[in-house]
């Protein structure tokens, strides 16, 4: 039974401020991985090793939206302000997305879920198939939503949208010379289609009564392997300042508090 006499979860300072710290090596690795994946695609594609090239783009999709870009959105990587903005722009452009539109939509999601105007979290109310279909148009819709919303990042959003259009047009124009660029664009765009299913439908429950039940906790080694250590969605919603590298330790420290609050993790494996 949940312990109703204790606060549901402690403040971050009680869990340890070391959870927001990263080493220089961790920062360099996180920022460098998307560029390494993009470079690997073009190297493998040029050599005709297409299975490896496709795998490199799959890795790129993961290391952008769900990992490096996500921490840049929350400014949790500890980079200087201008560097954070620049890398948010460039890293997401590797996946032909607007990083600042991503930030606008994602921070709105944190502030409003499960409200009806949460464009990022809308797929949580759909079927799994509906969430997949939602992914076909989510990125342009989020971009247009961010443009109409305005704010201090609007110039970034508009510029990134133009850059995405130039990348797509350039890849089409170069297709008669080489298909490498058009295939790259097609793969990264297709990779974005699973985002609503993976980041909204699976980890959220809009019928939950509070923040501890509206986002699911996941545990189990199989789940951790499948999610590459990124299965801690409830923990992230509770403590968005913690970078993804420290989520497993955050979960370990938070487990007793979640248990007392009556949170039952979804377990996959052991």
C-alpha positions as CSV (number, residue, x, y, z in Angstrom):
1,X,0.0,0.0,0.0
2,X,1.3,3.5,-0.7
3,X,2.5,5.6,2.2
4,X,0.2,8.6,2.2
5,X,2.1,10.4,5.0
6,X,5.3,11.0,3.1
7,X,5.8,13.2,0.1
8,X,5.6,11.2,-3.2
9,X,9.2,11.9,-4.3
10,X,12.0,14.0,-2.7
11,X,13.5,17.1,-4.2
12,X,16.6,16.6,-6.4
13,X,18.9,18.0,-3.7
14,X,17.9,15.1,-1.4
15,X,18.7,12.6,-4.1
16,X,22.0,14.2,-4.8
17,X,23.1,17.1,-7.0
18,X,25.8,14.9,-8.5
19,X,23.0,13.5,-10.7
20,X,23.2,16.6,-12.8
21,X,27.0,16.4,-13.3
22,X,28.7,15.1,-16.4
23,X,32.4,14.6,-17.2
24,X,34.0,16.4,-20.1
25,X,34.3,13.0,-21.8
26,X,30.6,12.3,-21.4
27,X,29.7,15.7,-23.0
28,X,32.1,15.2,-25.9
29,X,30.9,11.7,-26.5
30,X,27.2,12.7,-26.4
31,X,27.8,15.6,-28.9
32,X,30.0,13.6,-31.1
33,X,27.9,10.4,-31.6
34,X,25.3,11.9,-33.9
35,X,28.1,13.3,-36.2
36,X,29.9,9.9,-36.1
37,X,26.7,8.1,-37.1
38,X,26.0,10.5,-40.0
39,X,29.6,10.2,-41.1
40,X,29.4,6.4,-40.9
41,X,26.3,6.4,-43.1
42,X,28.1,8.2,-45.9
43,X,31.2,6.1,-45.6
44,X,29.3,2.9,-45.7
45,X,27.0,4.1,-48.5
46,X,30.0,5.2,-50.6
47,X,31.5,1.7,-50.1
48,X,28.2,0.1,-51.1
49,X,27.7,-1.4,-47.6
50,X,24.0,-0.6,-47.4
51,X,23.0,-2.7,-44.4
52,X,25.7,-1.0,-42.3
53,X,24.7,2.4,-43.7
54,X,21.0,1.8,-42.7
55,X,22.1,0.7,-39.2
56,X,24.1,3.9,-38.9
57,X,21.0,6.0,-39.6
58,X,19.0,4.0,-37.1
59,X,21.7,4.8,-34.5
60,X,21.6,8.4,-35.6
61,X,17.9,8.6,-35.0
62,X,18.3,7.3,-31.5
63,X,21.3,9.4,-30.6
64,X,19.6,12.6,-31.7
65,X,15.9,12.8,-30.6
66,X,16.0,10.5,-27.7
67,X,19.5,11.2,-26.3
68,X,21.8,14.1,-27.3
69,X,19.1,16.4,-28.7
70,X,16.9,15.6,-25.8
71,X,19.5,16.8,-23.3
72,X,20.2,19.9,-25.4
73,X,16.4,20.6,-25.3
74,X,16.5,20.6,-21.5
75,X,19.9,22.3,-21.3
76,X,21.0,19.5,-19.0
77,X,24.3,18.8,-20.7
78,X,26.1,21.7,-19.0
79,X,27.2,23.4,-22.2
80,X,27.5,27.2,-22.5
81,X,24.3,28.8,-23.7
82,X,25.4,29.7,-27.2
83,X,27.0,26.3,-27.7
84,X,23.9,24.5,-26.5
85,X,21.7,26.5,-29.0
86,X,24.1,25.8,-31.9
87,X,24.4,22.1,-31.2
88,X,20.6,21.8,-30.8
89,X,20.2,23.3,-34.2
90,X,22.9,21.3,-36.0
91,X,22.4,17.9,-34.3
92,X,18.7,17.9,-35.1
93,X,19.4,19.1,-38.7
94,X,21.4,15.9,-39.1
95,X,18.0,14.2,-38.8
96,X,16.2,16.8,-41.0
97,X,14.3,18.2,-38.0
98,X,14.1,21.6,-36.3
99,X,15.8,21.4,-32.9
100,X,14.2,24.6,-31.6
101,X,10.7,23.4,-32.6
102,X,11.4,20.2,-30.8
103,X,12.3,22.2,-27.7
104,X,9.2,24.3,-27.9
105,X,6.9,21.2,-28.2
106,X,8.8,19.1,-25.7
107,X,8.9,21.7,-22.9
108,X,5.2,22.4,-23.6
109,X,4.6,18.6,-23.2
110,X,6.3,18.6,-19.8
111,X,4.2,21.6,-18.7
112,X,0.8,20.5,-19.9
113,X,0.5,16.7,-20.3
114,X,-2.2,15.3,-20.4
115,X,-3.9,18.5,-21.6
116,X,-5.6,18.4,-25.0
117,X,-3.3,21.0,-26.4
118,X,-0.1,18.9,-25.9
119,X,0.9,18.3,-29.5
120,X,3.7,15.9,-28.6
121,X,1.8,13.9,-26.1
122,X,-1.4,13.5,-28.2
123,X,-0.4,10.0,-29.4
124,X,-0.8,8.7,-25.8
125,X,-4.6,8.9,-26.3
126,X,-4.4,6.9,-29.6
127,X,-4.1,3.3,-30.5
128,X,-0.7,2.0,-31.3
129,X,-1.5,2.1,-35.0
130,X,-2.9,5.7,-34.6
131,X,0.4,6.7,-32.9
132,X,2.3,5.3,-35.9
133,X,0.1,7.2,-38.3
134,X,0.5,10.3,-36.2
135,X,4.3,10.1,-36.7
136,X,4.0,10.5,-40.5
137,X,3.2,14.2,-40.1
138,X,4.3,15.0,-36.5
139,X,7.5,16.9,-37.4
140,X,6.0,19.4,-39.8
141,X,3.1,19.9,-37.5
142,X,5.3,20.6,-34.5
143,X,7.4,23.0,-36.7
144,X,4.3,24.9,-37.8
145,X,2.9,24.9,-34.2
146,X,6.2,26.4,-33.0
147,X,6.2,29.0,-35.8
148,X,2.7,30.1,-34.9
149,X,3.5,30.1,-31.2
150,X,6.2,32.6,-31.7
151,X,8.6,33.4,-28.8
152,X,12.2,34.2,-28.7
153,X,13.2,31.1,-30.6
154,X,11.0,31.8,-33.6
155,X,13.9,32.9,-35.8
156,X,15.7,29.6,-35.0
157,X,12.6,27.6,-35.9
158,X,12.0,29.4,-39.2
159,X,15.7,29.1,-40.1
160,X,15.8,25.5,-39.3
161,X,12.7,24.8,-41.3
162,X,14.2,26.5,-44.3
163,X,17.4,24.5,-43.8
164,X,15.4,21.3,-43.8
165,X,13.7,22.2,-47.0
166,X,17.1,23.0,-48.6
167,X,18.5,19.6,-47.5
168,X,15.5,17.8,-49.0
169,X,15.5,19.8,-52.2
170,X,19.3,19.3,-52.6
171,X,19.0,15.5,-52.1
172,X,16.4,15.3,-54.8
173,X,18.5,17.5,-57.1
174,X,21.5,15.3,-56.6
175,X,19.6,12.0,-57.1
176,X,20.5,11.7,-60.8
177,X,24.1,11.9,-59.8
178,X,24.0,9.8,-56.7
179,X,21.2,8.3,-54.6
180,X,23.2,8.5,-51.4
181,X,21.8,11.8,-50.2
182,X,18.2,11.1,-51.1
183,X,18.4,7.7,-49.4
184,X,19.8,9.4,-46.3
185,X,17.0,11.9,-46.1
186,X,14.4,9.2,-46.7
187,X,15.8,7.1,-43.9
188,X,16.1,9.9,-41.3
189,X,12.6,11.1,-42.1
190,X,11.2,7.5,-41.8
191,X,13.1,7.2,-38.5
192,X,11.1,10.1,-37.1
193,X,7.8,8.3,-37.8
194,X,8.1,6.0,-34.7
195,X,8.7,9.0,-32.3
196,X,5.0,9.3,-31.2
197,X,4.8,5.5,-30.6
198,X,8.0,5.3,-28.7
199,X,8.0,8.5,-26.7
200,X,4.3,9.2,-26.2
201,X,2.1,6.1,-26.6
202,X,4.2,3.6,-24.8
203,X,5.4,5.5,-21.7
204,X,2.3,7.6,-20.9
205,X,-1.1,7.0,-19.5
206,X,-3.3,10.1,-19.9
207,X,-5.9,8.6,-17.6
208,X,-3.5,8.6,-14.7
209,X,-4.6,10.6,-11.6
210,X,-1.3,12.4,-11.0
211,X,2.3,12.8,-12.2
212,X,3.3,9.4,-10.8
213,X,0.6,7.6,-12.7
214,X,0.5,9.6,-15.9
215,X,3.9,8.4,-16.9
216,X,5.0,4.8,-16.6
217,X,8.0,3.5,-14.8
218,X,9.9,0.7,-16.5
219,X,12.2,-1.9,-15.0
220,X,14.0,-5.1,-16.1
221,X,17.2,-5.9,-17.9
222,X,15.4,-6.9,-21.1
223,X,13.6,-3.5,-21.2
224,X,16.9,-1.7,-20.4
225,X,18.7,-3.5,-23.3
226,X,15.8,-2.8,-25.7
227,X,15.8,0.9,-24.7
228,X,19.6,1.2,-24.6
229,X,19.4,2.4,-21.1
230,X,16.8,5.1,-21.9
231,X,13.7,3.5,-20.3
232,X,13.4,5.9,-17.4
233,X,10.6,8.1,-18.7
234,X,8.9,8.7,-15.3
235,X,12.2,9.6,-13.7
236,X,12.8,12.1,-16.5
237,X,9.4,13.7,-16.1
238,X,10.0,14.1,-12.4
239,X,13.6,15.4,-12.7
240,X,14.1,16.8,-16.2
241,X,17.4,18.5,-15.2
242,X,19.1,15.1,-14.9
243,X,21.0,14.2,-18.2
244,X,20.3,10.8,-19.7
245,X,23.7,9.3,-18.7
246,X,22.6,9.5,-15.1
247,X,19.0,8.2,-15.4
248,X,19.9,4.6,-14.2
249,X,21.5,6.0,-11.0
250,X,18.5,8.3,-10.6
251,X,16.2,5.4,-10.9
252,X,18.2,3.4,-8.3
253,X,18.0,6.2,-5.8
254,X,14.4,6.9,-6.5
255,X,13.1,3.3,-6.3
256,X,12.4,3.2,-2.6
257,X,10.4,6.4,-2.8
258,X,8.4,5.1,-5.8
259,X,7.7,1.9,-3.9
260,X,6.4,3.8,-0.9
261,X,4.2,5.9,-3.2
262,X,2.6,2.7,-4.6
263,X,4.2,3.0,-8.1
264,X,4.2,-0.4,-9.8
265,X,6.8,-0.5,-12.6
266,X,6.2,-2.2,-15.8
267,X,8.7,-5.1,-15.9
268,X,10.1,-6.7,-19.0
269,X,12.6,-9.4,-18.3
270,X,14.3,-9.6,-14.9
